[in-house]
Amino acid sequence: MAEPDTSALTLFDLVAPATSFMDLTNPDYAYMFGFLQADGHLHAGTGRRGRLTVEINARDIAILEEFQRLTPYNSSITQRTRSTNFAEVSHTATWALCALEARTQLNELGLPYGRKSKRITPPRVPFSRPDYLRGVIDADGSVGFTKDGHPFISLTTQSTAIAVYLCHYTNRTLGIRKIPGRNKRDSAYNVVYLREGAAALAQHLYTPGALALERKRAAAADVSAWRRPADMPPPRQVRTWTPLEDSILLGAATIQEAADALGRTYQSCHLRRWRLLKKS
């Protein structure tokens, strides 16, 4: 059998084969997929027609150019200026991809056609987790400081799976305990990390050289550098309830009696008792 002709290959080609499109173990594709799940839209058409679009503020057009570079299919970036309900003048950029093969792959990985805000879930294939979450937060989250100067990272999502996964991931990797809950106004999840939690998460997700929106990378650098001022009270330690404490609370004649026995505040015991009775 004849030996393959490798004369046209570089040393890099011989050592490291090219990464396939949307290999989510690749940090760039993991980030891109998270961003597309949060801010992309798959439109179905008749036959082989259809398209993927991502429309964002034109100031962030550089990230769309990165998506175009990472995609081995024909795609386009266009810009437009219009008036909207949120701004008198809105200047946006849109990346559009029509290739059926690419759309099929994205759909199979977990980017649904049509309305998707409640249906998206983390990938069910191996993927680079911090890069994926950075993509989701860049698209649907916020990074910065409150008006009081406290650093924060937040994510607003309609997807239960995404909210739960973010909380599970930060608990497992950073020891930050969060329990997601929908707000009453629009039933969306708003997961917020403040102060030390925000600083740790920013440092973990926004690593040097990683693909990200430049303005959020800059904000994350400031957040990760934050240190608690000397005159700020230390963070409150969360004390979890044990089954024994629950038993004492429910068996006490009054809430104040339970608070004295457990060394907890009246308000803490009152709220815990209400939750236990509601659950039962």
N, C-alpha and C positions, 0 to 999 in steps of 0.2 A: 504494500500500500504506500502511495506517495505521501511524503511529509507535507503538512500544510504550509502554505507560503506566509511567513510572518514578516516579510521584509518591509511591509508598509505599516507595521504596528510599532507604536512607541513602547518604551519600557513600562509606562503606566498602564497601557492596554494589556500587556502581558501579565502584569502583577495584579491589577484590580479591574475586573470587568465592569462595564458601565451599569449604573443603577437603573433598574426598570422604572417606568413611569408609575408614580404613586406607590412605590415601595415605602410603606409607612415606618419601617425601621430606619430610614434615612431621615435625619432631623429636619431637613428643608421640606420634604414632602409631608411629614407629620404636621409641621406648622401650617403648611399650605392647606392640608385637608381640614384641620381644625378651623381655620379662617373661612374656608368655603362652606363648611357645615353651618357656621354662624351667620355669615353675610352673603353667601352665594345663593343662586336660584337656578334650579334645573327646570327648564320649560320643555314639555313634551310636544311633539308635532306629529303630523301624519307621516307614515312611512318612516324614512330615515331622518326626517327633519326634527329639529329641536336644537336647543342651545343651553349653554351654561353662561350666566352673566354674574358679574360682581360690580356693583356701582358704589363708589365711595367718594369722599371729598377729594377734590383734585390735589390738595396738598399732600395726599398720601399716594400719589400715582406711582411712586418708586416701587411700592410693594407689588403693584399690578405688573410692572415691568419685570420684576423678579419671577412672578408666576408665569409670565410669557416665556421667559428664558428657560424655566424648568420644564416647560411643556413641549414635547416633540411633535406637536400638531400645529397646524395653522390657527392663529388666533389674532384678535385685533384689540386695540385700545383706542377708544374715542372719548372726546370731551364735549360737554355742553354746559351752557349757562341758562338758568331759568329761575322763575319765581315760585316759591313753595309756601306752604302754611307755616314753615319754621323760619324762613329767611326770605328777605325781599330779593336777594340775589344769591343763588346757589350754583356754585361751579363744581361739577362732578366729573369723575372719570369712570369709564366702564370698560371692563375686560370681557370679551365675548369669545366663547369656544364652541364650535359646532360639531366637531368630529364625533361620530357615533361611538367609535371604539373607546375614546376617552370618557365620554358621558356614561357609557355602560360600566366602565371600571369604577368610576366615582360612585355611581348608583349602587353597585354591588358592595362597595366598602361602607355604605351607610349614609349617602347623600340622597334623600328622597326627591322625587319629582313633585312639583307643586308646593302647597303649603307644608312647611316642615318644622316650624318652630317648636312644636310639642313632640315631634316624632324622632328627632335626632338622638343618637346614642353614641357613646364612645365606640371606636372600632372593635370588631370581634376577631381581628387578626393582630399579630405582634406589631406594636407601634412604639415610637419614642414618646413617652408620656409627657415629660415636661415641655417638649416642643409642641406637641398637640395642644396642651392646655394654654400655652402662650399664644397660639394662633386663635383659640376660642376667645381668650381675654382681649387680645388686640382688636378683634372684630366686635365683640359684644360687651366688653368690660371697660373699666376706667382705672387709671393709675395716676396718683397725684397726692395732693394735700388738701385737707379740709380747711374751712375758713379759720379754724382755730390753730392751724399749723400741724395737724396730726396726719401722718402718712397713711394712705389707704390703697388697697387694691380691691376692686369689686367686680362682680359678674352678674349681669341681669339676663335671665334666660327663662323661657317657657318650658324647657325640657326638664322633667324630673330626673331623668337618667344623667344628664350633664351636671346638674346641681349636686346630686348625690355623689357622683364620681369625683368632682372637685373636692368636696368635703372629705370623702374617704381618702383621697390621695394626700391631701395636706395633713390629715391626721396620721396617716401611716408613715409619711416621709419626713414631716417637720414637727410632729407632735402637737399640731394646732387643731383643737377640737371645734368642729362646727356642725350644727344640725340645720339643714336647709328647711325653709318654710316659705310658703307662698304669701305674698302681701295681699291685703284686702282690696286695694285699688284696682289692680288689673290681673290678679292671680299669678303674677310672675314671681320667680325666685330672685331675690337680691342677696347674694352671698358677699359679705363684706369682711375684709381683713384689715385690722387697724394696728397702728404703732409697731411693736416688735413683730407681730404676725405678718404685717405688710412688708416690713423690711426683710424678714427671712424669706418670704415668698418671692419678692422682687429679685433678691440675690440668687434664688434657686432657679427661677424661670428665665431671667434675662441675662444669660451668660455672655461673655465677650464673643463677638463674631457670629452670634446666632441670628437667624433671620427674624426680623421684627419691624414694626412701624417705628421710624426714627424718633418721632415725638414721644412715643411711649417708652422707647428704650432710654431716652434722655430722662424722662420722668422717673423711670424705674431706678436709674442710677442714683438720683437724689433720694428716692425712698429707701433704697438699700443702705445708704450712708447714714440714715437717721439714727440717732442715739437718744435715749430718754434723758431729758434735762435733769440736773441734780435736784431742782426744786419741784419736780413732778412726783406725785405719790407713786409707789411701786405698783405694778399690775396686780389686780385682785386675783387671788388664788381660787380656782373653782373647786368646790368640795362636792363630790358626787354623793348621791344617796345610796346607802347599802340596803339590802333586804331587811336586816335587823332594825335599822333606823326607821324604815317604812312601817315595820310591825309595831314599834314603840309609838310612832306618830299616830297610827290608826287606833291603837289601844288606849291612848291617853284620854282622860276625862275632858280636858280642854286643850286648845292649841297652845296656850301659854304654858301649861304643865309640860307638854311635849317639848316646847322650846327650851325650858329650863333643864329638862332631862338630857336633851341632845346637845346643848350648847350652841343652838342656832337662834336666829332671829325669829320673831313672831311672824313677820311677813314671809320669810322663807318657808316656815312650817305651814302657814296658811295656804300658800300657793301649791306646795307639794301635796298637801292633803286634798286640795281641790282637784288636782290632776289625777291623783290615784282614784278618787271616787268617780270622776268622770270616765276614766278608763275602764273601771269595773262595771 
